[in-house]
Amino acid sequence: MKKAVFTGVLIFLTVCSSFGQAMMNRPAIREMRWSGNYELYLFLSDDSTIVLNTKDLPHIQVLLPDSRQEQLTLLPAGLDNGYVHFLQKQAGAAAVADTARKSSRPVTLWGSLHESLGGGYVHFIHCLQYALETGYLDLKSPLMKRPETHWRPRPATETWKRTRKWKYYTPDNQKNAIREYKLQLREGKAEVLAGIPEEMISFFLTTSDREYAKLEQRKNYRKKAEIDLIRLLLGSAYLGDVQISYIRTMVMKAVTQFSVFRLPAIILMDEYNAAVAMSLDERGYRVEQIVFSDDAFLDSETRLRRIQAIDNFTSGINQRNNQLFENKLKQYFGK
């Protein structure tokens, strides 16, 4: 096992050696312009233009969720250039530190990643999902495969009963994953999925193995990553040091080379007739640009009032997420 962990560290050091060459910024949005009812034009700093169909963009309710609801709020967002540069510096520092303190590495997935990602649980989720979506992190990697054995503990433990049919350290098919989800829900341990949007959970529960396979065949990597993220979180309690080291390495490789070709994340706020470009920086969600579909009819006071309301909404989401994490999720994940 020690040899495998050391191999993972060597991979991580190799990855980090190229970070200094990967400091390219994602093109910034220079201007957004609404054209008609369904087209949104994005003019980028590299002089390229992106046309988005607003029918395909997510709609967000501006009202904050009930403050009594103990669940995080996730918003569609790309990684801010400044946050990517922060991660690159963190990865370089971590690679040096790893050789000196391997034995003190946090034993949970959250603890291992939080060292480098910083931020809160939303950073943890976004970076995991991006690594899965881009294929850097593969839940069926050889390092994620469970050893084949006929050994069984006597008496049989609950962990052995639940995972004995798994070929990997996370549920490797929908039947096993949904079964594990229902068990954790019944036992009151579903905090591991706190903050995952309900529509994502619903999609996970209603997707068969055949439909899951079709997602990859159709190259719908975003939706496949949503299911893989849930599988990974459900299996996080069963990961060993080798698997945690591998996941950390691949997540850091993905996020520190955040693609300059990645499309900006745009959400629609119908209450304000607004399209909002949202990104994730070290502190949380940040509004990059706002454009109103009825901008030609707005006076300056109304426009400023809407912008302030959207900024307040984003700030409120960040504050609430941070408080919920401190109050509850930290108790579950530990350090």
C-alpha positions in Angstrom: 0.0 0.0 0.0 2.8 2.4 0.8 4.3 1.8 -2.6 1.0 2.7 -4.3 0.6 5.9 -2.3 4.2 6.9 -3.2 3.4 6.3 -6.8 0.4 8.7 -6.5 2.7 11.3 -5.0 5.1 10.9 -7.9 2.3 11.4 -10.4 1.3 14.5 -8.4 4.8 15.9 -8.6 4.9 15.3 -12.3 1.6 17.1 -12.8 2.8 20.1 -10.7 5.9 20.5 -12.8 3.7 21.8 -15.7 1.6 24.2 -13.7 3.9 27.1 -14.4 3.3 26.6 -18.1 -0.5 26.5 -17.7 -1.2 30.0 -16.5 -3.4 31.0 -19.5 -6.4 32.9 -18.5 -9.9 32.0 -19.6 -11.1 34.8 -21.9 -13.1 37.3 -20.0 -16.5 38.4 -21.0 -16.1 41.9 -22.6 -19.8 42.4 -23.3 -23.0 40.5 -23.2 -25.9 41.4 -25.5 -29.4 40.1 -25.7 -30.7 39.5 -29.2 -34.4 38.8 -29.5 -36.0 36.5 -27.0 -33.8 33.4 -27.3 -30.3 34.4 -28.2 -27.5 35.8 -26.0 -24.3 37.1 -27.5 -21.1 36.9 -25.5 -18.2 39.0 -26.8 -14.9 37.8 -25.2 -11.6 39.5 -24.5 -9.9 37.3 -27.2 -12.2 38.8 -29.8 -14.2 35.6 -30.1 -18.0 35.6 -30.0 -20.3 33.0 -28.4 -24.0 32.7 -29.2 -26.1 30.9 -26.6 -29.7 29.7 -26.8 -31.4 31.0 -23.7 -33.8 28.0 -23.8 -30.8 25.8 -22.8 -29.7 28.0 -19.9 -30.6 27.3 -16.2 -33.2 29.5 -14.5 -32.6 30.5 -10.9 -35.1 31.6 -8.4 -33.9 34.9 -6.8 -35.6 34.3 -3.5 -33.3 32.6 -1.0 -34.3 29.2 0.2 -36.0 28.9 3.5 -33.4 29.7 6.1 -34.5 26.8 8.2 -33.6 24.4 5.4 -30.3 22.8 6.2 -29.0 22.4 2.7 -26.4 24.2 0.7 -27.2 26.1 -2.5 -25.2 25.3 -5.6 -25.2 27.6 -8.6 -23.9 26.8 -12.1 -20.5 28.5 -12.2 -17.1 28.3 -13.9 -13.8 28.8 -12.0 -12.6 32.4 -11.8 -9.1 33.0 -13.3 -7.8 34.3 -10.0 -9.0 31.1 -8.2 -7.3 29.0 -10.9 -4.0 30.8 -10.3 -4.5 30.4 -6.5 -5.0 26.6 -7.1 -1.9 26.4 -9.2 0.2 28.0 -6.4 -1.5 25.7 -3.8 -0.7 22.6 -5.9 3.0 23.6 -6.2 3.3 24.1 -2.5 1.4 20.9 -1.7 3.7 18.8 -3.9 6.7 20.0 -1.9 5.0 19.5 1.4 3.7 16.0 0.5 7.2 14.5 0.6 7.7 15.8 4.2 4.4 14.9 5.8 2.8 12.0 4.0 2.0 10.3 7.3 0.0 13.3 8.4 -2.2 13.5 5.3 -5.9 13.9 6.3 -7.7 10.6 6.0 -11.0 11.9 4.6 -11.7 12.9 1.0 -12.9 16.3 2.2 -9.8 16.9 4.4 -7.4 15.9 1.7 -8.9 18.2 -1.0 -9.7 21.1 1.3 -6.0 21.5 2.0 -5.5 22.5 -1.6 -8.8 23.8 -2.8 -9.5 26.1 0.2 -13.0 27.7 0.3 -15.9 25.7 1.5 -18.1 22.8 0.4 -19.2 24.5 -2.8 -15.6 24.6 -4.0 -15.2 20.9 -3.1 -18.3 20.0 -5.1 -17.6 22.2 -8.1 -14.0 20.9 -8.5 -14.9 17.3 -8.1 -17.6 17.6 -10.7 -15.3 19.4 -13.1 -12.6 16.7 -12.7 -15.2 14.0 -13.5 -16.7 15.9 -16.4 -13.4 16.4 -18.1 -12.3 12.8 -17.6 -9.3 13.6 -15.4 -10.9 11.7 -12.6 -12.1 8.2 -13.5 -14.0 6.2 -10.9 -13.0 3.0 -12.8 -9.3 3.7 -12.7 -7.2 0.8 -11.6 -6.4 2.6 -8.4 -10.1 2.7 -7.6 -10.6 -1.0 -8.2 -11.1 -3.2 -5.1 -8.9 -6.3 -4.7 -10.5 -9.6 -5.7 -10.8 -11.8 -2.6 -13.1 -14.4 -1.1 -12.2 -13.3 2.5 -15.0 -12.3 4.8 -14.9 -10.9 8.3 -16.4 -13.0 11.1 -18.8 -11.8 12.2 -19.6 -10.0 8.9 -19.4 -6.2 9.4 -22.0 -3.8 8.0 -19.4 -2.2 5.7 -18.5 -5.7 4.2 -22.2 -6.5 3.7 -22.8 -3.2 1.9 -19.7 -3.2 -0.3 -18.9 -6.8 -1.0 -20.5 -6.8 -4.4 -18.8 -3.6 -5.5 -15.9 -4.0 -8.0 -14.7 -0.5 -7.2 -14.4 1.6 -4.0 -17.5 3.6 -5.1 -20.7 2.1 -6.4 -20.0 0.9 -9.9 -23.6 0.6 -11.2 -26.9 2.3 -10.6 -28.4 -0.6 -8.7 -25.6 -0.5 -6.1 -25.5 3.3 -6.0 -29.3 3.7 -5.5 -29.3 1.0 -2.8 -26.5 2.8 -1.0 -28.3 6.1 -1.3 -31.5 4.7 0.2 -29.5 3.1 3.1 -27.7 6.3 3.9 -31.0 8.3 3.7 -32.7 5.8 6.1 -29.8 6.0 8.5 -29.7 9.8 8.5 -26.2 9.9 6.9 -27.2 11.6 3.7 -25.4 14.8 4.8 -22.7 13.7 2.3 -25.1 14.8 -0.4 -26.1 18.1 1.2 -26.2 20.8 -1.4 -26.6 18.6 -4.4 -29.6 20.0 -6.2 -32.9 18.1 -6.0 -33.1 17.8 -9.8 -29.7 16.2 -9.8 -30.7 13.7 -7.2 -33.9 12.9 -9.1 -32.0 12.4 -12.3 -29.6 10.0 -10.5 -32.5 8.0 -9.0 -34.4 7.7 -12.3 -31.4 6.8 -14.5 -30.9 3.1 -15.4 -27.6 1.5 -16.2 -28.6 1.4 -19.9 -29.4 5.1 -19.8 -26.1 5.8 -18.0 -24.2 4.0 -20.7 -26.0 6.1 -23.4 -24.8 9.3 -21.7 -21.2 8.4 -22.5 -22.1 7.2 -26.0 -23.7 10.5 -26.7 -20.8 12.4 -25.1 -23.1 14.0 -22.6 -20.2 14.2 -20.1 -21.9 16.9 -18.0 -24.9 14.7 -17.1 -22.7 11.6 -16.6 -20.5 13.6 -14.2 -23.6 14.5 -12.1 -24.2 10.8 -11.5 -20.6 10.0 -11.0 -20.3 12.8 -8.4 -23.2 11.3 -6.4 -21.6 7.8 -6.7 -18.3 9.2 -5.5 -19.9 11.0 -2.5 -21.9 7.9 -1.5 -18.7 5.8 -1.5 -16.5 8.5 0.1 -16.7 6.8 3.6 -15.2 3.6 2.1 -12.2 5.1 0.4 -8.7 4.2 1.5 -5.5 6.3 1.5 -4.6 5.2 -2.1 -7.9 6.2 -3.5 -8.0 9.5 -1.7 -4.5 10.3 -3.0 -5.5 9.4 -6.5 -8.7 11.5 -6.4 -6.8 14.5 -5.0 -4.1 14.2 -7.7 -6.6 14.1 -10.5 -8.8 16.9 -9.2 -5.9 19.2 -8.8 -4.7 18.3 -12.3 -8.1 19.2 -13.7 -8.7 22.4 -11.9 -5.2 23.9 -12.3 -5.5 23.4 -16.0 -9.0 24.8 -16.2 -9.7 24.9 -19.9 -9.5 28.3 -21.6 -12.1 26.9 -24.0 -14.6 26.3 -21.2 -17.8 28.2 -21.9 -18.8 30.9 -19.3 -21.5 29.8 -16.9 -24.7 31.9 -17.5 -27.9 31.7 -15.4 -31.2 33.4 -16.0 -33.0 35.3 -13.3 -36.5 35.8 -14.7 -37.6 38.1 -11.8 -35.2 40.7 -13.2 -35.2 39.7 -16.9 -31.5 39.2 -16.4 -28.8 36.9 -17.8 -25.9 36.7 -15.3 -22.4 35.3 -15.9 -21.4 33.6 -12.6 -18.0 32.3 -11.5 -16.5 30.8 -8.4 -13.5 32.5 -6.7 -11.7 31.8 -3.4 -14.5 33.3 -1.4 -17.5 31.9 -3.2 -19.8 32.9 -6.1 -19.1 36.1 -7.9 -21.1 38.0 -10.5 -19.0 38.7 -13.6 -21.5 40.4 -16.0 -25.2 41.2 -16.1 -27.4 42.0 -19.1 -31.1 42.7 -19.0 -33.5 41.6 -21.8 -35.4 44.8 -21.4 -32.4 47.1 -20.9 -33.5 49.5 -23.6 -36.6 50.4 -21.5 -34.8 50.7 -18.1 -34.0 54.0 -16.4 -30.7 54.2 -14.5 -32.3 53.9 -11.1 -34.2 50.7 -12.0 -31.1 49.2 -13.6 -29.0 50.0 -10.5 -31.7 48.6 -8.2 -31.7 45.3 -10.1 -27.9 45.0 -10.1 -27.8 45.6 -6.4 -30.5 43.0 -5.8 -28.6 40.4 -7.8 -25.4 41.2 -5.9 -27.2 40.9 -2.6 -28.7 37.5 -3.7 -25.2 36.2 -4.5 -23.7 37.6 -1.3 -26.6 36.0 0.7 -26.0 32.6 -0.9 -22.3 32.8 0.0 -23.0 33.8 3.6 -25.6 31.1 4.1 -23.5 28.4 2.5 -20.6 29.3 4.8 -22.7 29.3 7.9 -24.4 25.9 7.1 -21.0 24.4 6.4 -19.6 25.6 9.7 -22.7 24.5 11.6 -23.3 21.0 10.2 -21.3 19.7 7.3 -18.0 20.2 9.1 -19.2 17.9 11.9 -19.8 15.2 9.3 -16.7 15.5 7.2 -14.3 16.4 9.9 -10.8 17.4 9.0 
